[in-house]
Structures are given as structure tokens and as C-alpha cells.
């Protein structure tokens, strides 16, 4: 595995990894809950099911911090074959609004 290249942004972090494992093996590690739990515990997820899936290529999970302000983020994993027979893994971590951050008035008392 090579050291990740990171591209910070105002609302996201992008990291690219070159892995020695083939894409099929990396896909299993990110898509099968029992395997994913070794490096991304279910307790860190806002929902057990992925937010979006393109089989064999891309997978997104919603995450939520356990402490206030309960910030949510969307983490997208994209895999593709690399030039050495392994896998290029791109991880995009995009920050979203806090779960308890409501803008505007929801209801007024009479």
C-alpha cells in the first residue's frame, strides 16, 4: 500500500490509496458488514445500510459523531484497478450539517 494523497477542501477530504489487493477483494472489505466492521465499526454509522451503491465500483455510508453537535458526513469509497494489478481506492469524506441543526422555524406556539 502506498501513502495516501490527500486533497483537503472546505467541506471534504479526498484520499487516494494504491493497494496490492485486487478490486474484488477490496470490494468485499468495504461492502460486507462483517468485514467492514474491522475498520469501520457499525457504531460510527448513521445507518446500517449504505446510502448509495454502484456494485463493484462505489459505495457510500452516512456517518454520525457520537457527541454533540452530532455532525453527519457522507463517506464514499470508489475502487478501480490500478496499473500494478492492484486497486486504486479513493475515499471522499464530505461533511454535512449537524443532525440537530435545523434552520428556520419549524412550528410556532399559539
C-alpha positions as CSV (number, residue, x, y, z in Angstrom):
1,X,0.0,0.0,0.0
2,X,1.3,3.5,-0.8
3,X,0.9,6.5,1.4
4,X,-2.4,8.3,0.7
5,X,-2.5,11.5,-1.3
6,X,-4.9,13.9,0.5
7,X,-6.7,16.8,-1.0
8,X,-8.5,18.9,1.6
9,X,-11.4,21.1,0.8
10,X,-13.7,23.4,2.7
11,X,-16.3,20.6,3.2
12,X,-14.5,17.4,2.1
13,X,-11.3,15.4,2.4
14,X,-10.2,13.2,-0.6
15,X,-7.6,10.5,-0.1
16,X,-6.3,8.1,-2.7
17,X,-4.6,4.8,-1.9
18,X,-2.9,2.2,-4.1
19,X,-3.5,-1.2,-2.6
20,X,-1.8,-4.5,-3.6
21,X,-5.1,-6.4,-3.3
22,X,-7.3,-7.0,-6.4
23,X,-10.5,-4.9,-6.7
24,X,-12.8,-7.8,-5.9
25,X,-11.1,-8.3,-2.5
26,X,-11.2,-4.6,-1.7
27,X,-14.9,-4.5,-2.7
28,X,-15.6,-7.3,-0.2
29,X,-13.8,-5.5,2.5
30,X,-15.9,-2.3,2.1
31,X,-19.3,-3.9,1.3
32,X,-19.7,-7.0,3.6
33,X,-20.7,-5.7,7.1
34,X,-18.7,-8.3,9.0
35,X,-15.5,-7.4,7.1
36,X,-16.2,-3.7,7.1
37,X,-16.7,-3.7,10.9
38,X,-12.9,-4.5,11.4
39,X,-12.0,-1.0,10.2
40,X,-15.3,0.9,10.2
41,X,-17.5,-0.1,13.2
42,X,-21.3,0.0,12.8
43,X,-21.5,2.3,15.8
44,X,-19.9,5.1,13.7
45,X,-22.5,4.8,11.0
46,X,-25.7,6.8,11.0
47,X,-27.5,3.9,9.2
48,X,-26.5,0.3,8.9
49,X,-27.3,0.2,5.1
50,X,-25.2,2.1,2.6
51,X,-26.6,5.4,1.4
52,X,-25.7,4.5,-2.2
53,X,-24.2,1.6,-4.1
54,X,-22.8,1.0,-7.6
55,X,-21.9,-2.7,-7.3
56,X,-18.2,-3.4,-7.6
57,X,-17.3,0.2,-8.1
58,X,-18.6,2.7,-5.5
59,X,-20.2,2.6,-2.0
60,X,-21.3,5.4,0.3
61,X,-22.1,5.4,4.0
62,X,-23.6,8.1,6.2
63,X,-21.7,8.6,9.5
64,X,-22.6,10.5,12.6
65,X,-20.5,11.7,15.5
66,X,-21.5,10.2,18.9
67,X,-21.2,13.6,20.7
68,X,-22.9,16.9,20.2
69,X,-23.3,18.6,17.8
70,X,-23.7,15.1,16.2
71,X,-22.2,16.2,12.9
72,X,-23.0,13.9,10.0
73,X,-20.8,13.1,7.0
74,X,-21.0,11.0,3.9
75,X,-18.0,8.8,3.1
76,X,-17.8,7.5,-0.4
77,X,-15.4,4.7,-1.4
78,X,-14.6,4.3,-5.1
79,X,-12.4,1.4,-6.3
80,X,-10.8,0.8,-9.7
81,X,-7.9,-1.4,-11.0
82,X,-4.6,0.3,-10.8
83,X,-1.6,0.0,-13.2
84,X,0.2,-2.6,-11.0
85,X,-2.6,-5.2,-10.8
86,X,-3.9,-3.9,-7.5
87,X,-6.6,-1.4,-6.6
88,X,-6.9,2.4,-6.5
89,X,-9.1,3.2,-3.6
90,X,-10.5,6.8,-3.4
91,X,-12.1,7.9,-0.1
92,X,-14.1,11.1,-0.1
93,X,-15.3,12.2,3.3
94,X,-17.8,15.0,2.9
95,X,-19.1,16.9,6.0
96,X,-22.8,17.6,6.2
97,X,-24.9,19.7,8.6
98,X,-25.2,18.6,12.2
99,X,-28.1,16.2,12.8
100,X,-29.7,18.7,15.3
101,X,-29.0,21.8,13.1
102,X,-32.4,23.0,12.0
103,X,-32.6,26.2,10.1
104,X,-35.8,28.1,10.0
105,X,-38.9,27.9,12.3
106,X,-40.5,24.5,12.4
107,X,-43.5,25.4,14.5
108,X,-44.8,28.3,16.5
109,X,-46.7,28.1,19.7
110,X,-50.2,29.6,19.5
